[in-house]
């Protein structure tokens, strides 16, 4: 055999040996996952699932809660997502009302806290973890400007904070909406809107991200950033000169949850992801970021969060929050849209 022919045979043999690996790669099921998870969480969650289920690849489409919710509703006639992993339970309730979700009881469902899942035997959504409101207070900037440390929501209406507060826009941010919903539930409609009118006088900007206000407080752009406890803890761990305040009246909160779109053509892979999302392995990942989980016994205390967050959560009527969302957001926008940051 000539040297040229030998090389050709070797190349042909190499190609034949490689073919099964190529075919296996082509046979992977790709799931499109819509999410509002923080970008720095997605990588770990994706890697853990794909290690457990190597035949499935996750393609994430990420944005803030309000934008993901609006996108899903806009795509109702032809959804592009197969699953949602990491979106507010109140948003999933809206999708469920529109008939967009597939009932499925994931493995391990019996261990999930009853108040953190759709109560039906075959739930359309299952909670992962809680995220709650928190204040990020820049101690350095406050000292320069002679600002007192706030301890309550009511404190934020003091004239000293004029222009010194930033918070998430509730139409685009789930964190923003859980705050507004909590104030209306805690205070009642009349007092709740009166509080927000007074707070608005001190707001410098409404951002389109739940984590951005804490980052803005960390850099000193604002003295007070209304955000959520995971981002506050992470920002302080990174060395920012902030104190984390959990207002004494109580904390607004929502659940990140998982659901399967009824229209998916990849139901078996989607169910595998739902099983994983409800598993202890996944909950151990959630515990790196959150202090309150849907699966009991896995929680870890966040390093810079004092007190028991679970005991400080308000009594939250999720059905009310979901049903009233459109009305509340319309009224909020009518009153306060003028200070929203430009997209």
SERO-4910 file (N, C-alpha, C, O; in steps of 0.05 Angstrom, whole numbers):
BEGIN
 pado doro    nc1    nc2    nc3   cac1   cac2   cac3    cc1    cc2    cc3    oc1    oc2    oc3
  Unk    A     17    -24      0      0      0      0     18     25      0     37     26     15
  Unk    A     11     45    -17     27     69    -18     23     85      7      3     82     21
  Unk    A     42    103     11     39    121     34     14    138     32      0    142     52
  Unk    A      7    147      8    -17    163      4    -42    148     11    -60    158     25
  Unk    A    -43    122      1    -67    106      7    -69    100     36    -91     99     48
  Unk    A    -46     95     49    -46     90     78    -58    113     93    -73    110    112
  Unk    A    -50    137     85    -60    161     98    -90    163     94   -105    170    113
  Unk    A   -100    157     70   -128    159     64   -144    139     81   -165    145     92
  Unk    A   -133    115     84   -147     95    100   -148    103    129   -168     99    143
  Unk    A   -125    114    139   -124    123    166   -145    145    171   -159    145    192
  Unk    A   -147    164    153   -167    186    156   -195    175    155   -213    183    170
  Unk    A   -200    155    137   -227    143    135   -234    129    161   -256    132    171
  Unk    A   -215    113    172   -219     99    197   -224    118    220   -242    113    237
  Unk    A   -209    140    221   -213    160    242   -241    172    241   -254    177    261
  Unk    A   -249    177    216   -276    188    212   -298    170    221   -318    178    234
  Unk    A   -294    143    215   -314    124    224   -315    121    254   -336    118    266
  Unk    A   -291    122    267   -290    120    296   -303    144    309   -315    141    331
  Unk    A   -300    167    297   -311    191    308   -341    194    304   -355    209    318
  Unk    A   -352    179    285   -380    182    278   -400    178    301   -418    194    304
  Unk    A   -396    157    318   -415    154    340   -416    177    359   -437    185    369
  Unk    A   -392    189    364   -391    212    382   -406    236    369   -421    250    383
  Unk    A   -402    240    343   -416    262    329   -446    257    330   -462    276    336
  Unk    A   -454    232    325   -482    226    325   -495    230    352   -517    240    355
  Unk    A   -479    223    373   -490    226    400   -494    256    406   -514    263    418
  Unk    A   -475    272    397   -477    301    402   -502    312    388   -516    329    398
  Unk    A   -506    302    363   -529    312    348   -556    303    361   -576    315    356
  Unk    A   -555    281    376   -580    270    388   -588    284    414   -609    278    425
  Unk    A   -571    303    423   -578    317    448   -604    332    445   -609    345    424
  Unk    A   -621    332    465   -645    348    466   -638    375    477   -627    378    498
  Unk    A   -645    396    462   -639    423    470   -665    435    481   -685    438    467
  Unk    A   -665    443    507   -688    456    519   -683    486    521   -662    495    530
  Unk    A   -702    501    511   -701    530    514   -713    538    541   -737    532    546
  Unk    A   -697    551    557   -705    557    585   -707    588    588   -687    602    585
  Unk    A   -731    598    594   -734    626    600   -730    629    630   -739    613    646
  Unk    A   -715    650    638   -708    653    666   -703    683    673   -696    699    656
  Unk    A   -708    688    699   -700    714    710   -679    710    732   -674    728    748
  Unk    A   -667    686    732   -645    681    751   -623    702    746   -619    712    724
  Unk    A   -608    708    767   -585    725    764   -564    711    746   -561    687    747
  Unk    A   -551    727    729   -532    715    710   -510    699    723   -501    679    712
  Unk    A   -502    707    748   -481    692    761   -491    667    774   -474    652    786
  Unk    A   -517    661    774   -527    636    784   -530    615    761   -528    591    766
  Unk    A   -536    624    737   -544    607    715   -522    586    709   -528    563    705
  Unk    A   -497    595    709   -475    577    701   -474    552    718   -471    530    708
  Unk    A   -476    556    745   -474    533    763   -499    515    760   -496    490    760
  Unk    A   -522    526    757   -547    510    755   -546    494    729   -553    470    729
  Unk    A   -538    507    707   -537    493    681   -517    470    682   -523    448    673
  Unk    A   -493    475    693   -472    455    694   -481    430    710   -476    407    702
  Unk    A   -494    435    733   -503    413    750   -524    396    736   -523    371    737
  Unk    A   -543    409    723   -564    393    709   -552    378    686   -558    354    683
  Unk    A   -535    390    670   -525    377    646   -506    354    654   -502    335    639
  Unk    A   -493    356    678   -477    334    687   -495    310    695   -488    287    690
  Unk    A   -518    317    707   -537    295    715   -552    284    691   -559    260    691
  Unk    A   -557    300    671   -572    292    647   -556    300    622   -564    319    608
  Unk    A   -535    286    616   -517    294    593   -530    293    566   -520    304    547
  Unk    A   -553    280    564   -567    278    538   -584    303    533   -596    306    512
  Unk    A   -585    322    553   -601    346    550   -583    371    552   -566    372    570
  Unk    A   -587    389    534   -572    415    535   -592    438    541   -613    439    528
  Unk    A   -585    455    559   -602    478    566   -593    503    552   -569    510    553
  Unk    A   -611    516    538   -606    542    525   -622    563    540   -647    564    538
  Unk    A   -608    580    556   -622    600    573   -627    626    557   -610    635    542
  Unk    A   -651    637    562   -658    664    553   -664    679    578   -685    674    590
  Unk    A   -647    699    585   -650    712    611   -657    742    608   -648    756    590
  Unk    A   -675    751    626   -681    779    628   -693    783    655   -696    764    671
  Unk    A   -701    808    662   -714    813    687   -742    801    687   -753    795    666
  Unk    A   -753    798    711   -779    784    715   -801    795    698   -815    781    683
  Unk    A   -805    822    699   -826    834    683   -824    830    654   -844    825    640
  Unk    A   -799    832    644   -795    829    615   -799    800    606   -811    795    585
  Unk    A   -789    781    622   -794    752    616   -824    746    617   -834    731    599
  Unk    A   -838    756    636   -867    751    639   -881    762    614   -898    749    602
  Unk    A   -875    787    607   -887    800    584   -881    784    558   -898    781    541
  Unk    A   -856    775    555   -848    760    532   -864    734    529   -873    727    508
  Unk    A   -867    720    552   -882    695    552   -911    700    544   -923    684    529
  Unk    A   -923    720    555   -951    726    549   -955    735    520   -974    728    507
  Unk    A   -935    750    510   -936    758    482   -934    734    463   -944    735    440
  Unk    A   -919    713    471   -915    690    455   -936    668    460   -933    645    451
  Unk    A   -958    675    473   -978    655    481   -987    637    458   -990    613    461
  Unk    A   -991    649    435  -1001    633    412   -980    614    402   -986    593    391
  Unk    A   -954    620    405   -933    603    396   -909    606    414   -889    619    406
  Unk    A   -909    595    438   -887    598    457   -861    588    446   -860    567    433
  Unk    A   -840    603    451   -813    595    442   -798    579    464   -780    564    458
  Unk    A   -807    582    489   -794    568    511   -806    540    515   -829    535    508
  Unk    A   -790    522    525   -799    495    533   -806    495    563   -826    483    571
  Unk    A   -789    509    578   -793    510    607   -786    538    618   -772    553    604
  Unk    A   -795    543    642   -787    567    656   -773    557    682   -785    541    697
  Unk    A   -749    566    687   -734    557    711   -723    582    724   -702    593    716
  Unk    A   -737    591    745   -728    615    759   -743    640    750   -732    658    738
  Unk    A   -770    640    756   -787    663    751   -806    665    775   -813    645    787
  Unk    A   -815    689    780   -833    693    803   -858    676    801   -870    673    780
  Unk    A   -865    665    824   -890    648    825   -914    664    816   -932    653    803
  Unk    A   -915    690    823   -938    706    815   -939    709    785   -961    710    774
  Unk    A   -916    709    771   -916    709    742   -926    683    731   -941    682    711
  Unk    A   -918    661    743   -927    635    733   -956    631    738   -969    617    722
  Unk    A   -967    643    759   -996    642    763  -1011    656    740  -1032    646    732
  Unk    A  -1000    677    730  -1012    691    707  -1012    673    682  -1032    671    668
  Unk    A   -989    659    678   -987    641    655  -1007    618    658  -1019    608    639
  Unk    A  -1009    608    683  -1027    586    688  -1056    594    682  -1072    579    671
  Unk    A  -1063    618    690  -1090    628    685  -1096    629    655  -1119    626    646
  Unk    A  -1075    633    639  -1078    633    610  -1077    605    597  -1078    602    573
  Unk    A  -1074    585    614  -1073    557    604  -1048    550    591  -1047    532    574
  Unk    A  -1026    563    598  -1000    559    584   -982    538    597   -962    530    585
  Unk    A   -989    528    621   -971    510    635   -980    481    635  -1004    476    636
  Unk    A   -961    463    636   -967    434    636   -967    424    665   -948    428    680
  Unk    A   -989    411    674   -988    399    701   -968    376    702   -967    359    684
  Unk    A   -952    376    723   -932    354    726   -923    354    755   -916    374    767
  Unk    A   -924    330    768   -914    326    795   -886    315    794   -882    292    789
  Unk    A   -866    332    799   -838    322    798   -832    303    820   -845    303    841
  Unk    A   -811    287    816   -802    269    837   -794    285    861   -781    306    859
  Unk    A   -802    276    885   -795    290    909   -814    312    917   -809    327    935
  Unk    A   -836    314    902   -856    336    907   -866    335    936   -871    356    948
  Unk    A   -869    311    947   -880    309    975   -863    322    995   -872    329   1017
  Unk    A   -837    326    989   -819    339   1008   -819    370   1007   -809    383   1025
  Unk    A   -831    381    986   -832    410    982   -852    422   1002   -873    411   1007
  Unk    A   -845    445   1013   -863    459   1032   -890    464   1018   -890    474    996
  Unk    A   -912    458   1031   -938    461   1019   -944    489   1010   -959    493    990
  Unk    A   -934    510   1024   -939    537   1016   -921    548    995   -921    572    988
  Unk    A   -904    530    983   -885    539    963   -889    522    937   -869    516    923
  Unk    A   -914    516    931   -920    501    906   -949    506    900   -965    512    917
  Unk    A   -956    502    875   -984    500    867   -997    477    883   -986    455    882
  Unk    A  -1019    482    897  -1029    461    915  -1043    438    902  -1049    418    915
  Unk    A  -1047    439    876  -1060    416    862  -1042    391    862  -1018    393    863
  Unk    A  -1055    368    861  -1040    343    861  -1019    342    839   -997    332    843
  Unk    A  -1027    351    815  -1008    354    793  -1003    384    789  -1018    397    773
  Unk    A   -984    395    802   -980    424    802   -970    434    775   -957    420    760
  Unk    A   -977    459    768   -967    471    744   -941    487    749   -926    493    731
  Unk    A   -936    492    775   -910    505    782   -902    495    810   -918    489    827
  Unk    A   -876    495    814   -864    486    840   -842    506    847   -825    513    831
  Unk    A   -844    516    872   -824    536    881   -796    524    885   -793    500    888
  Unk    A   -777    542    884   -748    535    888   -738    548    914   -727    534    931
  Unk    A   -742    574    916   -731    589    938   -746    615    940   -760    623    922
  Unk    A   -743    628    963   -754    654    968   -733    676    963   -710    673    970
  Unk    A   -742    698    951   -725    722    952   -742    745    964   -765    748    957
  Unk    A   -729    760    981   -743    781    996   -730    808    994   -707    810    987
  Unk    A   -745    828   1000   -735    855    998   -715    861   1020   -716    849   1042
  Unk    A   -696    879   1014   -676    888   1033   -665    915   1024   -667    922   1001
  Unk    A   -654    930   1043   -642    955   1036   -611    952   1037   -600    939   1054
  Unk    A   -598    964   1018   -569    967   1018   -562    996   1025   -570   1014   1010
  Unk    A   -549   1000   1047   -544   1027   1058   -514   1032   1058   -499   1019   1072
  Unk    A   -505   1052   1042   -477   1058   1039   -469   1075   1063   -476   1099   1065
  Unk    A   -453   1064   1081   -446   1077   1106   -426   1100   1101   -427   1120   1115
  Unk    A   -409   1098   1081   -390   1119   1075   -404   1144   1064   -399   1166   1074
  Unk    A   -421   1140   1044   -436   1162   1033   -454   1175   1053   -457   1199   1055
  Unk    A   -467   1158   1070   -485   1168   1090   -470   1186   1110   -480   1207   1119
  Unk    A   -445   1177   1117   -429   1193   1136   -422   1220   1124   -423   1241   1137
  Unk    A   -415   1220   1098   -408   1245   1084   -432   1265   1084   -428   1289   1087
  Unk    A   -456   1254   1081   -479   1270   1077   -496   1273   1102   -517   1286   1102
  Unk    A   -487   1261   1124   -501   1264   1149   -528   1250   1149   -547   1260   1161
  Unk    A   -530   1227   1135   -556   1213   1133   -558   1192   1155   -539   1178   1160
  Unk    A   -581   1191   1169   -585   1170   1189   -589   1143   1175   -598   1142   1152
  Unk    A   -583   1121   1190   -588   1095   1179   -618   1088   1182   -629   1090   1204
  Unk    A   -631   1081   1160   -660   1074   1162   -663   1047   1175   -647   1029   1170
  Unk    A   -684   1044   1190   -690   1018   1202   -718   1008   1194   -726    985   1200
  Unk    A   -733   1024   1180   -760   1017   1172   -767   1029   1145   -752   1046   1135
  Unk    A   -788   1019   1133   -797   1031   1108   -805   1060   1113   -799   1077   1096
  Unk    A   -819   1065   1135   -828   1092   1141   -804   1112   1142   -808   1135   1134
  Unk    A   -781   1103   1151   -758   1121   1153   -750   1133   1126   -740   1155   1125
  Unk    A   -756   1118   1105   -747   1127   1078   -763   1151   1068   -755   1163   1048
  Unk    A   -784   1159   1082   -799   1183   1073   -788   1209   1086   -799   1230   1081
  Unk    A   -767   1207   1103   -756   1230   1116   -743   1248   1095   -731   1238   1076
  Unk    A   -746   1275   1098   -735   1293   1078   -705   1291   1074   -695   1298   1052
  Unk    A   -690   1281   1094   -661   1278   1091   -653   1260   1068   -631   1262   1058
  Unk    A   -671   1242   1060   -664   1223   1039   -671   1232   1011   -670   1217    992
  Unk    A   -678   1257   1008   -687   1267    982   -666   1263    960   -643   1272    963
  Unk    A   -673   1248    939   -654   1243    917   -634   1221    924   -616   1217    907
  Unk    A   -635   1209    947   -615   1190    956   -623   1161    954   -608   1143    962
  Unk    A   -647   1155    943   -657   1128    943   -662   1119    914   -672   1134    897
  Unk    A   -656   1094    909   -662   1081    883   -676   1055    888   -669   1041    908
  Unk    A   -695   1048    872   -709   1022    875   -717   1011    848   -716   1026    828
  Unk    A   -723    985    846   -730    973    820   -758    981    811   -776    985    827
  Unk    A   -761    984    785   -786    990    772   -803    964    774   -795    943    764
  Unk    A   -827    966    785   -843    941    790   -853    928    764   -860    905    765
  Unk    A   -855    943    742   -864    930    717   -843    913    704   -850    894    691
  Unk    A   -818    920    708   -796    905    696   -782    887    715   -768    868    707
  Unk    A   -784    892    741   -769    877    761   -789    863    781   -806    876    792
  Unk    A   -785    837    784   -800    822    804   -795    833    832   -813    833    849
  Unk    A   -770    841    837   -764    853    864   -779    878    868   -789    883    891
  Unk    A   -782    895    848   -797    919    851   -827    913    856   -839    926    873
  Unk    A   -837    893    842   -866    887    846   -871    875    873   -892    881    885
  Unk    A   -853    858    883   -859    846    909   -858    867    931   -872    865    951
  Unk    A   -842    889    927   -843    911    947   -869    925    946   -882    930    967
  Unk    A   -878    933    922   -903    948    919   -926    931    929   -943    941    944
  Unk    A   -927    906    922   -948    888    931   -948    886    961   -970    886    974
  Unk    A   -925    884    973   -923    881   1002   -933    907   1016   -947    905   1036
  Unk    A   -925    930   1006   -934    955   1019   -964    957   1018   -976    966   1038
  Unk    A   -976    950    996  -1005    952    993  -1019    932   1012  -1040    937   1023
  Unk    A  -1007    908   1014  -1019    888   1032  -1016    895   1061  -1034    891   1077
  Unk    A   -992    905   1069   -986    911   1097  -1002    936   1106  -1013    936   1128
  Unk    A  -1003    956   1089  -1014    982   1097  -1042    986   1088  -1056   1004   1099
  Unk    A  -1052    970   1069  -1078    976   1057  -1074    995   1034  -1054   1009   1032
  Unk    A  -1093    995   1016  -1090   1011    991  -1086   1040    996  -1068   1052    985
  Unk    A  -1102   1053   1013  -1100   1082   1017  -1073   1089   1029  -1060   1107   1018
  Unk    A  -1066   1077   1051  -1041   1083   1064  -1017   1074   1047   -996   1087   1047
  Unk    A  -1020   1052   1033   -998   1042   1016   -991   1062    994   -967   1067    990
  Unk    A  -1011   1072    980  -1005   1092    959   -995   1118    971   -979   1131    959
  Unk    A  -1005   1125    994   -995   1150   1008   -966   1147   1015   -950   1165   1012
  Unk    A   -958   1123   1025   -930   1118   1030   -913   1120   1005   -892   1133   1006
  Unk    A   -922   1108    983   -907   1109    958   -905   1137    947   -885   1145    935
  Unk    A   -926   1153    951   -925   1182    943   -903   1196    958   -887   1211    946
  Unk    A   -901   1191    984   -880   1204   1000   -852   1193    993   -833   1208    991
  Unk    A   -850   1167    989   -825   1155    981   -815   1166    954   -792   1171    950
  Unk    A   -834   1170    936   -827   1180    909   -813   1207    911   -796   1212    894
  Unk    A   -819   1223    930   -806   1249    933   -776   1246    938   -760   1264    932
  Unk    A   -768   1223    949   -739   1218    955   -725   1200    935   -701   1195    938
  Unk    A   -740   1189    916   -728   1171    896   -712   1187    876   -721   1207    865
  Unk    A   -688   1177    870   -672   1189    849   -677   1175    822   -678   1189    801
  Unk    A   -682   1149    823   -687   1134    798   -700   1107    804   -694   1095    825
  Unk    A   -718   1099    786   -729   1072    786   -714   1056    764   -716   1063    741
  Unk    A   -700   1035    772   -684   1020    753   -700    996    742   -721    990    752
  Unk    A   -689    984    721   -703    962    709   -690    935    716   -691    915    702
  Unk    A   -678    935    740   -664    911    750   -667    910    780   -665    930    793
  Unk    A   -673    886    791   -675    883    820   -649    885    834   -648    893    858
  Unk    A   -627    878    821   -601    879    834   -586    905    831   -569    912    847
  Unk    A   -593    921    810   -579    946    805   -580    966    828   -559    978    833
  Unk    A   -602    970    842   -602    989    863   -581    983    885   -569   1002    896
  Unk    A   -576    958    891   -556    951    910   -528    957    899   -511    967    914
  Unk    A   -524    952    874   -498    958    862   -494    989    861   -471    998    866
  Unk    A   -515   1004    856   -513   1033    856   -506   1043    884   -490   1062    887
  Unk    A   -518   1031    905   -512   1039    932   -483   1032    938   -469   1047    952
  Unk    A   -474   1009    929   -447   1000    934   -426   1019    923   -405   1024    936
  Unk    A   -431   1031    900   -412   1050    888   -415   1078    898   -399   1096    891
  Unk    A   -436   1083    914   -441   1110    924   -457   1128    906   -460   1152    912
  Unk    A   -468   1117    884   -485   1133    867   -510   1142    882   -519   1165    878
  Unk    A   -520   1125    899   -542   1131    917   -534   1121    945   -518   1102    947
  Unk    A   -545   1133    965   -540   1123    993   -556   1099   1000   -546   1082   1015
  Unk    A   -580   1096    988   -598   1074    995   -607   1061    969   -618   1074    951
  Unk    A   -603   1034    968   -613   1019    945   -633    998    955   -625    981    971
  Unk    A   -657    999    945   -677    978    953   -674    955    934   -677    958    910
  Unk    A   -667    931    945   -660    909    929   -671    883    942   -692    883    954
  Unk    A   -655    862    941   -663    837    954   -640    824    968   -617    831    963
  Unk    A   -646    806    986   -626    797   1006   -602    783    995   -580    786   1005
  Unk    A   -606    767    974   -583    753    962   -563    773    950   -539    771    955
  Unk    A   -573    792    935   -555    812    922   -542    829    944   -518    836    941
  Unk    A   -557    836    965   -545    852    986   -522    836   1000   -500    847   1004
  Unk    A   -527    811   1006   -506    794   1019   -482    791   1001   -459    794   1010
  Unk    A   -486    786    975   -464    782    956   -448    808    953   -423    807    952
  Unk    A   -462    830    952   -448    856    948   -431    862    972   -408    872    969
  Unk    A   -441    857    996   -425    861   1020   -401    842   1021   -379    850   1030
  Unk    A   -405    817   1013   -383    798   1013   -361    807    994   -337    800    998
  Unk    A   -368    821    973   -349    831    954   -334    856    964   -317    866    950
  Unk    A   -341    865    988   -326    887   1000   -339    914    999   -326    934   1007
  Unk    A   -363    916    990   -377    942    988   -382    953   1016   -388    937   1034
  Unk    A   -380    979   1020   -385    991   1047   -414    995   1053   -423   1018   1056
  Unk    A   -429    973   1054   -458    975   1058   -466    960   1084   -454    940   1091
  Unk    A   -486    971   1096   -501    956   1117   -526    945   1104   -538    958   1086
  Unk    A   -535    921   1112   -559    909   1101   -581    913   1121   -579    905   1144
  Unk    A   -603    926   1113   -625    932   1130   -650    915   1122   -658    916   1099
  Unk    A   -661    901   1141   -686    887   1137   -708    903   1152   -709    901   1177
  Unk    A   -724    919   1138   -743    937   1152   -761    923   1172   -771    901   1167
  Unk    A   -765    936   1195   -778    923   1217   -808    917   1212   -820    901   1226
  Unk    A   -821    932   1193   -849    926   1188   -854    899   1175   -876    888   1176
  Unk    A   -833    888   1162   -836    863   1149   -825    864   1120   -821    886   1109
  Unk    A   -820    841   1109   -807    839   1083   -826    829   1061   -839    809   1065
  Unk    A   -827    844   1039   -841    833   1016   -825    810   1004   -801    809   1007
  Unk    A   -838    791    992   -824    768    981   -840    755    959   -864    759    956
  Unk    A   -826    739    944   -838    722    924   -821    697    922   -799    695    934
  Unk    A   -830    678    907   -815    653    903   -805    651    875   -819    659    856
  Unk    A   -781    642    871   -772    633    845   -783    605    841   -783    589    860
  Unk    A   -793    600    818   -807    574    813   -801    564    786   -789    578    769
  Unk    A   -809    539    782   -804    525    756   -830    515    745   -848    507    760
  Unk    A   -832    516    718   -857    506    705   -850    496    677   -830    505    665
  Unk    A   -867    479    666   -864    469    639   -885    482    622   -908    483    630
  Unk    A   -878    491    598   -897    502    579   -913    479    567   -902    459    559
  Unk    A   -939    482    566   -957    462    556   -950    454    527   -955    432    519
  Unk    A   -940    473    512   -935    469    483   -909    456    477   -903    452    453
  Unk    A   -892    450    497   -866    439    490   -869    412    475   -886    396    481
  Unk    A   -851    408    456   -850    383    442   -829    364    454   -823    343    443
  Unk    A   -817    373    476   -796    358    489   -803    352    518   -788    358    537
  Unk    A   -827    340    522   -838    337    548   -821    320    567   -818    327    590
  Unk    A   -809    299    557   -793    281    574   -768    296    585   -762    293    608
  Unk    A   -755    311    568   -731    326    577   -740    348    596   -726    353    616
  Unk    A   -763    360    590   -773    381    608   -780    370    635   -775    383    656
  Unk    A   -791    346    636   -798    333    662   -772    326    677   -772    328    702
  Unk    A   -751    318    663   -726    312    676   -715    337    689   -704    336    711
  Unk    A   -718    360    676   -709    385    688   -726    392    713   -716    402    733
  Unk    A   -752    388    711   -770    393    733   -763    375    757   -763    384    780
  Unk    A   -756    350    752   -747    332    773   -722    343    786   -719    343    811
  Unk    A   -703    352    770   -678    362    781   -683    388    797   -671    391    818
  Unk    A   -700    405    787   -705    431    800   -717    427    828   -713    444    845
  Unk    A   -731    405    832   -743    399    858   -725    381    876   -733    374    898
  Unk    A   -701    375    866   -684    356    881   -667    369    902   -664    393    903
  Unk    A   -656    352    919   -638    362    940   -612    374    927   -602    394    936
  Unk    A   -603    361    906   -579    371    892   -583    400    883   -566    417    887
  Unk    A   -606    405    870   -612    433    862   -615    451    886   -605    474    885
  Unk    A   -628    442    907   -633    459    930   -606    466    944   -604    488    955
  Unk    A   -587    449    943   -561    455    954   -547    478    938   -532    494    949
  Unk    A   -553    480    912   -544    502    896   -559    528    903   -547    549    907
  Unk    A   -586    525    906   -602    549    914   -592    559    941   -592    584    945
  Unk    A   -584    541    959   -577    549    986   -552    567    986   -547    581   1006
  Unk    A   -536    566    965   -512    583    964   -521    613    961   -505    631    967
  Unk    A   -545    617    952   -555    644    945   -578    654    963   -581    678    966
  Unk    A   -593    635    974   -618    643    988   -620    629   1015   -611    606   1018
  Unk    A   -633    643   1034   -635    633   1061   -661    617   1065   -663    602   1085
  Unk    A   -680    619   1047   -706    605   1051   -711    588   1026   -713    599   1004
  Unk    A   -713    562   1029   -716    544   1006   -743    529   1008   -755    526   1029
  Unk    A   -752    520    985   -776    504    984   -772    476    996   -791    465   1006
  Unk    A   -748    466    995   -742    440   1007   -730    444   1034   -708    456   1036
  Unk    A   -743    435   1055   -733    440   1082   -707    426   1088   -700    406   1075
  Unk    A   -692    437   1107   -668    423   1117   -643    427   1101   -623    415   1107
  Unk    A   -644    445   1082   -620    450   1065   -610    478   1068   -587    484   1060
  Unk    A   -625    495   1081   -618    523   1083   -591    528   1096   -583    514   1114
  Unk    A   -578    548   1086   -553    558   1098   -557    587   1104   -569    602   1089
  Unk    A   -546    596   1127   -549    625   1134   -531    641   1116   -508    636   1113
  Unk    A   -543    662   1105   -526    681   1089   -508    696   1108   -516    704   1129
  Unk    A   -483    699   1099   -462    709   1117   -468    736   1130   -462    739   1154
  Unk    A   -479    754   1116   -483    782   1126   -512    789   1132   -519    812   1136
  Unk    A   -529    769   1133   -558    773   1139   -563    766   1168   -560    743   1176
  Unk    A   -570    786   1184   -576    781   1212   -605    774   1216   -622    784   1202
  Unk    A   -611    756   1235   -638    749   1241   -649    727   1223   -635    718   1204
  Unk    A   -673    719   1229   -686    697   1214   -705    709   1193   -726    719   1199
  Unk    A   -696    708   1168   -711    721   1146   -739    709   1145   -758    724   1141
  Unk    A   -742    683   1148   -768    670   1145   -788    681   1164   -812    683   1157
  Unk    A   -780    689   1188   -798    700   1208   -806    729   1202   -825    739   1213
  Unk    A   -790    742   1184   -795    770   1178   -812    774   1153   -819    796   1146
  Unk    A   -818    752   1139   -833    754   1114   -862    761   1121   -873    750   1140
  Unk    A   -874    778   1105   -902    785   1110   -920    762   1102   -912    744   1088
  Unk    A   -945    763   1112   -964    743   1103   -973    752   1075   -987    772   1071
  Unk    A   -964    736   1055   -966    744   1027   -989    730   1013   -990    705   1013
  Unk    A  -1008    745   1003  -1030    734    988  -1022    733    958  -1026    752    943
  Unk    A  -1010    710    950  -1000    708    923  -1022    710    902  -1018    721    880
  Unk    A  -1045    699    908  -1067    700    889  -1076    729    884  -1081    737    861
  Unk    A  -1076    745    905  -1083    773    903  -1061    787    886  -1067    803    868
  Unk    A  -1036    782    893  -1014    796    879  -1014    790    850  -1008    807    833
  Unk    A  -1021    765    842  -1022    758    814  -1046    770    800  -1043    781    778
  Unk    A  -1069    769    813  -1094    779    801  -1094    809    798  -1105    820    779
  Unk    A  -1081    823    817  -1082    852    817  -1058    865    802  -1056    890    801
  Unk    A  -1040    849    792  -1015    859    781  -1020    880    759  -1007    902    760
  Unk    A  -1036    875    740  -1041    894    718  -1052    920    728  -1043    941    720
  Unk    A  -1071    919    746  -1083    943    757  -1063    959    773  -1061    984    770
  Unk    A  -1048    945    791  -1029    959    808  -1007    972    791   -999    995    797
  Unk    A   -997    958    771   -976    969    755   -985    993    739   -970   1013    735
  Unk    A  -1010    993    730  -1020   1016    715  -1022   1040    733  -1015   1062    725
  Unk    A  -1031   1036    758  -1033   1059    776  -1005   1068    784  -1001   1092    787
  Unk    A   -987   1050    789   -960   1058    796   -947   1075    774   -935   1095    779
  Unk    A   -951   1065    749   -939   1080    726   -951   1107    723   -937   1127    717
  Unk    A   -977   1110    728   -990   1136    726   -979   1156    745   -976   1180    739
  Unk    A   -971   1146    769   -961   1164    790   -931   1169    788   -923   1192    793
  Unk    A   -915   1149    780   -887   1151    786   -868   1147    762   -844   1149    764
  Unk    A   -879   1142    738   -863   1135    715   -842   1156    708   -822   1150    695
  Unk    A   -847   1181    716   -829   1202    708   -801   1199    717   -783   1211    705
  Unk    A   -796   1183    738   -768   1179    748   -757   1153    740   -736   1145    750
  Unk    A   -769   1139    721   -758   1113    712   -734   1118    694   -734   1137    678
  Unk    A   -713   1102    698   -690   1105    681   -696   1097    652   -715   1081    647
  Unk    A   -682   1108    634   -686   1102    605   -674   1075    599   -653   1067    609
  Unk    A   -688   1060    583   -678   1033    575   -656   1036    555   -645   1016    545
***
